[in-house]
Amino acid sequence: MNVLIINCGSSSLKYQLINMTNEQVLAKGLGERIGIEGSVLTHQPEGKDKVVIQKPMKDHKVALEILLGMLVDEEHGVIDSMDEISAVGHRVVHAGEKFASSVLITDEVMNALKECIDLAPLHNPPNIMGVEACQEILPNVPMVGVFDTAFHQSMPEEAYIYPIPYEYYDKYKVRKYGFHGTSHKFVSQRAAEILDKPIETLKIITCHLGNGASIAAIKDGKSIETSMGFTPLEGLAMGTRSGDIDPAIVTFLMEKEGMTSQEVNDILNKKSGVLGISGVSSDFRDIEGAAEEGNKRAQLALDVFNYRVRTTIGAYAAAMGGVDVIVFTAGLGENSASNRQEICKGLEFFGAEIDEEKNNIRGKEAIVSQENSKVKIMVIPTNEELMIARDTKRIVGLE
């Protein structure tokens, strides 16, 4: 009972093959520079040496053929034939309002995803290419779409409707969608498991903090609010994204700098966030290093990021009428003790008290709050691939 997980970017293909009997990762890898000169696929079979294949990959279908060949390769493979792949789970970024959960991919589903391209022009086309390539090579294998936006479809109207003329929602579906849903869902469920409490009884705030960052308020197992919006630009200050700003800044910069809308969009998505403030890097490790050497703008970038996270946590506690658990996940959330420490400063008033010694960990599950802390503070490494595999197994009905 093996499930293949596929995550296609515009020029990349990330994959895992998971044995769902015991949830063991049999192999994983990454195809890069697809459609570009210098294509390379890195394949890591469980218990064997990593293999690097430098071979032209003109499109995602060729990349998929190469990775499937590696899975059954006599020396580097982990299965005897492709018949041992029971199902394929695809990460798809945007499903609009069409799907509130993962679904079996049909022709109708594919048409719906194509209709959502306007909402995610950079992400949905390669996701769709990945599905179509798999369908061509594995025509008899069931496929499941798992959507970044689906988990947040439980948000109430007052959380997702923007205060602009309602006609733009009617005409173009301009509303908050939220992203990182698979990650928020996984770590919230895992938090409930670790605490041995039904998720339906908990108020959880999940902080997915990486170069892209978002926070979700999860009440009774359902997302009721999240920080990313119509696009992943809304919300927290991030690596290169501005997060929330006064929208009038856009027209102000266009007038003062003679910029086009696309140029302003590029600045807000690619040159802002902690990179824009610090002038150093979008990598928090570089910024922390510069701050330690006395770079004031680097320190300011960290302060802005931590402040935005802290105040969002406070807002979401209000949205849920309290909070039982705060979870940190993703690259920064899992690995930066200093960021977690700074973010939690000032949250003591509602019973969230971090333990400095327990918090001194990287990349592993832990409860890092003080023994008497009313709110549990946790670090939980995310595993979006396993969440996709579990949804795929459930929908396909594998035993």
C-alpha positions in Angstrom: 0.0 0.0 0.0 2.3 2.7 -1.3 1.3 6.3 -2.0 3.4 8.5 -4.2 3.3 12.2 -3.2 3.9 14.8 -6.0 4.5 18.5 -5.5 5.2 20.3 -8.7 6.6 23.8 -9.0 7.1 25.7 -12.2 10.6 24.1 -12.8 10.7 21.5 -10.0 9.1 18.3 -8.9 9.4 17.2 -5.3 8.3 13.6 -4.4 8.0 11.0 -1.7 6.9 7.4 -1.8 5.3 6.4 1.5 4.3 2.9 2.7 1.0 3.7 4.3 1.0 0.4 6.3 3.5 1.9 8.7 3.9 5.4 7.2 7.5 4.8 6.4 9.1 7.0 3.7 10.6 4.5 1.2 12.2 7.2 -1.0 12.1 10.9 -1.6 13.7 13.3 -4.0 13.7 16.5 -6.0 13.8 17.3 -9.7 15.1 20.7 -10.4 15.6 23.0 -13.5 12.8 21.2 -15.4 12.6 22.8 -18.9 15.9 24.6 -18.2 19.4 23.7 -19.2 21.2 21.8 -16.4 18.2 19.6 -15.2 19.0 17.4 -12.3 17.2 14.9 -10.1 18.3 14.0 -6.6 16.9 10.6 -5.5 17.2 9.4 -1.9 16.1 5.8 -1.3 15.6 4.8 2.3 18.7 3.1 3.7 20.7 3.6 0.5 23.1 6.2 -0.9 21.7 9.4 -2.5 21.8 9.4 -6.3 22.1 12.5 -8.5 21.0 12.2 -12.1 22.0 14.9 -14.5 19.8 14.4 -17.5 17.7 16.8 -19.7 14.1 17.1 -18.5 12.2 19.1 -21.1 8.9 19.0 -19.1 7.3 17.5 -15.9 6.4 14.3 -17.8 10.1 13.5 -18.5 11.0 14.3 -14.9 8.2 11.9 -13.7 9.4 9.2 -16.0 12.9 9.5 -14.6 11.8 9.4 -11.0 9.5 6.4 -11.5 12.4 4.7 -13.2 14.5 5.3 -10.1 11.8 3.9 -7.8 12.0 0.5 -9.7 15.7 0.7 -10.5 17.5 -2.6 -9.7 20.3 -0.8 -7.7 18.6 2.3 -6.4 14.9 1.4 -6.4 12.6 0.6 -3.5 9.8 -1.3 -5.3 9.8 -4.1 -7.9 7.3 -2.5 -10.3 5.0 0.5 -10.7 2.1 -1.8 -9.9 3.1 -1.3 -6.3 2.0 2.3 -6.4 -1.5 2.2 -5.1 -2.4 5.9 -5.5 -0.9 9.3 -6.1 -1.5 12.4 -3.9 -0.9 15.8 -5.5 -0.3 19.1 -3.7 -2.4 21.8 -5.4 -2.1 25.3 -4.1 -5.4 26.9 -5.0 -8.9 25.4 -5.2 -10.8 28.7 -4.7 -14.2 28.0 -3.1 -14.7 24.9 -5.1 -13.3 22.3 -2.6 -13.4 22.3 1.2 -11.4 19.1 1.5 -9.2 16.8 -0.5 -10.9 15.1 -3.5 -10.4 12.2 -6.0 -9.3 13.9 -9.2 -11.8 13.6 -12.0 -12.2 15.5 -15.3 -14.6 17.8 -13.5 -12.0 18.5 -10.8 -9.3 19.2 -13.4 -11.7 21.7 -15.1 -12.3 23.4 -11.7 -8.6 23.7 -11.1 -8.1 25.3 -14.4 -10.8 27.8 -13.6 -8.7 28.8 -10.5 -5.6 29.6 -12.5 -6.4 33.4 -12.3 -6.3 33.1 -8.5 -2.9 31.3 -8.5 -1.2 32.0 -11.9 2.3 31.0 -10.7 1.3 27.8 -8.8 -1.7 26.1 -10.3 -0.4 25.6 -13.8 2.6 23.5 -12.7 0.4 21.6 -10.2 -2.0 20.8 -13.1 0.9 19.8 -15.3 2.0 17.3 -12.6 -1.4 15.7 -12.5 -1.7 15.4 -16.3 1.8 13.9 -16.5 0.9 11.3 -13.9 -2.4 10.5 -15.5 -0.6 9.8 -18.8 2.1 7.6 -17.3 -0.1 5.9 -14.6 -3.5 5.9 -16.3 -5.0 3.3 -14.0 -3.8 4.6 -10.7 -6.3 6.8 -8.6 -5.1 10.3 -8.0 -6.1 12.7 -5.2 -5.8 16.5 -5.0 -4.9 18.0 -1.7 -5.3 21.8 -1.6 -3.4 24.4 0.4 -6.6 26.5 0.6 -9.1 23.7 1.5 -8.5 23.6 5.3 -9.4 27.3 5.6 -12.8 26.9 3.8 -14.3 26.6 7.3 -13.7 30.3 8.0 -16.9 32.2 8.7 -18.0 35.0 6.3 -17.0 37.8 8.6 -13.4 36.4 8.6 -13.0 36.0 4.8 -15.0 38.8 3.3 -13.0 42.0 2.6 -14.6 45.4 3.3 -14.6 46.5 -0.4 -17.6 46.6 -2.7 -19.3 43.2 -2.5 -19.6 43.1 -6.3 -15.9 42.1 -6.5 -16.6 39.1 -4.5 -19.6 38.2 -6.7 -17.7 38.8 -9.9 -14.1 37.7 -9.2 -14.3 35.8 -5.8 -12.0 38.4 -4.2 -11.9 37.2 -0.6 -9.5 35.7 2.0 -8.5 32.1 1.1 -5.5 31.4 3.3 -2.6 29.1 2.5 -0.3 26.5 4.2 -3.5 24.7 5.1 -2.0 21.2 4.9 0.7 22.2 7.4 -1.7 23.9 9.8 -4.0 20.9 9.7 -1.2 18.4 10.3 0.4 20.2 13.3 -2.9 21.0 15.0 -4.0 17.3 14.8 -0.5 16.2 16.0 -0.8 18.7 18.9 -4.1 17.1 20.0 -2.5 13.6 19.8 0.5 14.6 21.9 -1.7 16.2 24.5 -4.1 13.2 24.3 -7.1 15.4 24.0 -9.9 15.5 21.3 -9.1 18.3 18.9 -12.8 19.2 19.0 -12.2 20.5 22.6 -9.1 22.6 21.9 -8.4 26.2 20.8 -5.1 26.1 18.9 -3.0 28.8 17.3 -0.6 27.3 14.7 2.4 29.4 13.6 3.9 28.3 10.3 7.0 30.4 10.3 9.5 30.2 7.4 10.4 32.4 4.5 6.7 32.3 3.8 4.8 32.6 7.1 1.2 32.3 8.2 -0.8 31.8 11.4 -4.1 30.0 11.8 -6.7 30.0 14.6 -8.1 26.5 14.8 -11.2 26.0 17.0 -12.8 22.6 17.5 -10.5 21.2 14.8 -11.6 23.8 12.2 -9.8 26.9 10.8 -11.7 30.0 11.7 -9.1 32.6 10.8 -5.7 32.7 9.1 -3.3 35.5 8.2 -2.6 35.0 4.5 -5.4 36.2 2.3 -6.5 36.5 -1.3 -2.8 35.8 -2.0 0.1 34.7 0.2 1.2 38.4 0.4 -1.2 39.3 3.2 -0.5 38.9 6.9 2.9 38.7 8.6 6.1 40.3 7.5 8.0 37.4 5.8 11.3 36.7 4.1 10.6 38.9 1.0 6.9 39.7 1.4 5.6 42.8 3.0 2.6 41.3 4.7 -0.1 43.8 5.8 0.5 47.4 4.8 -1.7 50.4 4.1 -3.0 49.7 0.6 -2.7 53.4 -0.3 1.1 52.8 -0.3 0.7 51.1 -3.6 -0.7 54.1 -5.4 1.6 56.4 -3.6 4.7 54.6 -4.8 3.3 54.3 -8.3 2.8 58.1 -8.4 6.1 59.1 -6.7 8.4 56.5 -8.4 6.6 56.2 -11.7 6.1 52.5 -11.1 3.7 50.1 -12.9 1.4 47.9 -10.9 3.6 44.9 -11.7 6.7 46.7 -10.5 5.0 47.5 -7.2 3.8 44.0 -6.9 7.3 42.7 -7.4 8.6 45.0 -4.7 6.0 43.9 -2.2 6.5 40.2 -3.0 10.2 39.9 -3.7 12.0 42.9 -2.1 10.1 43.6 1.1 9.7 41.8 4.4 12.8 41.2 6.5 14.9 41.5 3.4 13.5 45.0 2.7 14.0 46.2 6.3 17.4 44.7 7.0 19.0 45.2 3.6 20.9 42.0 4.5 19.1 38.9 3.4 15.7 37.1 3.5 17.4 34.3 5.5 16.8 34.7 9.2 20.1 33.1 10.0 22.0 35.8 8.1 19.9 38.5 9.7 20.4 37.1 13.2 24.2 37.0 12.5 24.2 40.7 11.3 22.1 41.7 14.4 24.6 40.1 16.7 27.3 42.1 15.0 25.4 45.3 15.8 23.5 45.9 12.6 20.5 48.0 13.8 18.4 47.4 10.7 18.9 43.7 11.0 17.7 43.8 14.6 14.8 46.0 13.5 13.8 43.4 10.9 13.7 40.7 13.6 11.8 42.9 16.0 9.2 43.7 13.3 8.7 40.1 12.4 8.4 39.0 16.1 6.0 41.8 16.8 3.7 40.9 13.9 3.6 37.3 15.0 3.0 38.2 18.7 0.1 40.6 17.9 -1.5 38.2 15.5 -1.4 35.5 18.2 -3.2 37.9 20.5 -5.8 38.7 17.9 -6.5 35.1 17.2 -6.9 34.3 20.9 -9.6 37.0 20.9 -11.2 35.5 17.8 -11.5 32.2 19.5 -12.4 33.5 23.0 -9.2 32.1 24.4 -6.4 29.7 23.5 -5.2 26.3 24.9 -2.2 25.6 22.6 0.3 27.6 20.6 2.3 25.6 18.0 5.4 26.7 16.3 6.3 24.9 13.0 8.2 25.2 9.7 11.9 26.2 9.2 12.0 29.1 11.6 9.3 28.0 13.9 11.0 24.6 14.4 14.6 25.7 14.6 14.9 29.2 16.1 14.7 29.2 19.9 15.5 32.9 20.0 12.5 33.8 17.7 10.1 31.6 19.7 11.4 33.2 22.9 11.0 36.8 21.7 7.5 36.1 20.1 6.2 34.8 23.5 7.4 37.8 25.4 4.3 39.7 26.4 1.9 36.7 26.1 2.2 35.9 29.8 -0.9 37.9 30.5 -3.1 35.3 29.0 -1.2 32.3 30.5 1.4 31.5 27.8 4.7 31.2 29.6 7.7 29.7 27.7 10.5 27.8 29.5 13.9 29.0 28.3 15.6 25.7 29.0 12.9 23.5 27.4 12.8 25.9 24.4 16.5 25.3 23.7 15.7 22.7 21.0 15.8 22.4 17.2 13.6 20.5 14.8 11.9 18.0 17.2 8.6 17.7 18.9 8.5 19.2 22.4 6.3 21.1 24.9 8.4 24.2 25.6 6.1 26.0 28.0 6.6 26.1 31.8 4.9 23.4 33.9 2.3 25.8 35.3 1.7 27.6 32.0 -2.1 27.8 31.3 -1.4 27.7 27.6 0.7 24.9 26.2 3.5 26.1 23.9 4.7 23.4 21.5 7.2 22.8 18.7 6.0 20.3 16.1 7.9 19.7 12.8 5.4 19.9 10.0 5.0 17.0 7.6 2.8 18.1 4.7 3.7 15.0 2.6 2.4 12.7 5.3 -0.8 14.7 5.6 -1.3 14.4 1.8 -0.6 10.7 2.0 -3.1 10.2 4.8 -5.8 12.1 2.9 -5.0 10.2 -0.3 -5.3 6.8 1.6 -8.6 7.9 3.2 -10.2 9.1 -0.1 -9.0 6.2 -2.2 -10.1 3.8 0.5 -6.9 1.8 0.8 -6.8 -1.0 3.3 
